[in-house]
Amino acid sequence: MSKEKDVRICPVCGKEVERSEMEFTKDCHGIPFRLVCWDCWDQLMAGGYDGEYYDELDEQIEPDY
């Protein structure tokens, strides 16, 4: 019996990659951010985190809260 491969598309480079060859990047607070292939992970995490720096002021959802 052959095992089906879990193939996903990397949202950064668009390559089809097996899930086992993908890793979650982390945002500036260490929270898992997005699932990418290993090649893209190295590039995105070169600065220590993926995305832009944010703090609690950036998380305000309602302007009048």
Number of C-alpha atoms within 10 A of each C-alpha: 3 4 5 6 10 9 14 18 16 20 13 14 11 11 13 12 17 14 16 12 12 20 17 15 24 19 18 17 12 11 12 14 15 17 19 25 25 17 14 18 20 14 10 17 14 10 10 13 19 22 15 7 10 11 9 6 7 8 8 10 8 6 5 5 5
